[in-house]
């Protein structure tokens, strides 16, 4: 909350009218963030298409947006236990996914209120914990989650052909 930059932020559930903006935000944010820190990461057109398919994600997951002046500038999603696209490996846990902030707003502290809101939504579902994955090499992202109480959980790692994802979990306080 630097100089009131978060004061006019609204966090709310995503709606159909937000789908295109969220999809483009995810693609732009991830490409921009990884370009500097992990230049070997390349997003295929298929992966960009998955990121842009917000309508499908909203049917299965809780998707939140952060907006300022009616512009979507951040997003995050949580798949509840049992959701088909969940990557949670522990029973009765939510799967936190796709936290992103528009590059124009990097460094403004927007991740914290988005995470506060999605974690509150997870606890309201009655889950015992929240799981997530971080791309191997995205050390700053991993540290951010660890500062919030997420612990490394190697039993949940995903070693996919195109990416290695390191697992983290936070149990309900």
N, C-alpha and C positions, 0 to 999 in steps of 0.2 A: 504494500500500500504506500507507494511513493507519491507524494504530492497529491493525494486524493485520486490517483489514477484508477482505483478500483471502486470508488464511491458510486459511479454511475453504471456499474456493471450489473446486468441482469442475467441470472442463470435460471433456465427454465427447460421443461421437456421439449425436445425437438418435435416439430410438426412437418407435415408433407411439404409445406411451403419452404422449409429450410433445407430439404434434401440436396438440391443442387449446390447450395452454398457450403454445406457441410462436406460434400464430396470433394469439391474443389479445394476447400481449406485443408482437408486431409492430404491430398496429393501435394499441394504446394508446400505445406508445412513439413511433411516428411522428406520430400526431395531437398528442400532448403536446409533442413537441420542436418541431414546425412551428408550433403554435398561437402560441407566444411569438415565434419568430424570423421566420417566414414566414406570417403570418396569412392570406394569400391562397390558401394551399394547402388544397384541400378534397379529401377522400378519398371517392370515389363508393362506392356499395355494391358495385359490380363490383370495384373495386380492393381493398376490404376483403376480398371473397371470395377474390381471388387471394392476398392475404397469409395468409389463414387456410388455404389449401390446402397445408398442409405435407406431407401424405402424397405428393402428386404431386412436390413439390420433392425430397423424400428419395429418390425413385426415380432421380432424375437428378443430384443434387448431393450433396456432402458437407455435412451440416448438423450443426453443433455447438451444444450448450447449455452455459451456465454455470448451475450450480445451487448453492444454499446451503440447508442444512437441508431437502433434498429438494424445494425450490421452484425452478422455472426462472425465472431473473432476467436472462438474457441469451442471445443467439443470434447466429449468423453462418453464412453459406453460401458454398460455392465450387462453381461449375459447372466440370467438367473440360473440356479441349479437346474440341470436337466435340459437346458436349451441345446438344440441340435448343433449349433456352431460354437458352443462353449469349449474352451480348452482347459477348463478347470480339471485337475486330476484328483482333487480331494472331495469327498462327499459333502453336500450341503454348503458349498462355497460359491460365491459369485465370481465371475471372470471379468476383470477390469481390462478394457481394451481401448485402443485408439485415442489416447489423450493427445490432443493437438491444439496448438495456438497458432494463429496466423502469424507469419514471419514479421509483419509490420508491428506486432505486439510482443515479440520475444523480449524477455527480460523485465516485463511489467508485473510479474508475480501472479499471472492469471491461472497457472496450474493449481495453486493452492485452493482457491475457492471452487474450482471445478472438482477437484478431488474431495474436498469437504462435502460437496453436494452429492456426489456419486457414492461416497462411502456411507453417508446418511441414508441414501436410498437402499443400499445393500443391507445395512443393519435393520432397516424397516421391513425388509423381506424376511428377516429371521435367520439369515445365514450365520454360520459359525465362523466364517472367515472370507477373505477376498484373496483370490489368486491373480497373478499377472505374469506376463513374460516380457523380457527386455532383450533386444537384439544383442548378441555377443559383441563387445566393443563399445557399446553405448554406455560408457562408465558414468557419465554425468547423470543420465536418466536413472541408472541403477542407484546412485547415491541419493537422488531426490526421493525415491521410494523408500530407501533405507532410513532416511531421516524421518519419514512418516511412520515408521514402525514395521515396515515390510522386511522379512528375513529371507535370506537365500534358502531355496528349497530344491536342491539338485535332483530329487526324485521326480520333479515335475518338468525338468528340462525337455525341450523339443529339439531334436536334431533332424531338421528337414533337409532335403537335398539342396534347397536354395538358401537356407538361413539356419543359424543356430540361435535358439531362443532360451535364455536362462530364466528359471522360474523363481518367483518370490511369493510369499504368503504373509498375510496379516490376519491374525485371529481377532475375533471380536473382543473389544476391551471389557 
